[in-house]
Amino acid sequence: MAKNNNLTISPETQDEAMAIAKKTQKPGQSKEQTRLIALGIQKGIAEYKKMAKSKQRELNKANKKKKNQPAEPSQEEQTPLLIKPRSNRLPWFLLALSWIAFAGYFILTR
């Protein structure tokens, strides 16, 4: 696939680049210099957009490739889980302990 070196720059990008160039314009800078700066900004924006499209295209290809792969059942899915539920005694014990400590502090400070 041949690369297109001729960057087509949209009018919105040109306007945005000119606005940025005018904002950064130094006192005594000629209009020609500002125009050249705007052209450089345009090329930078166009190159950034081109790279972003390329990255997005690669992500889409990777996602599509991942979707098309047949899902192999993993070993975890093949064996039923025989895990006993965890005991919920520790949180209740800590709650009771904190209330006892609070009551003890309250009684001792009176």
Order of alpha helices (4+ residues) and beta strands (2+ residues): alpha-alpha-alpha-alpha
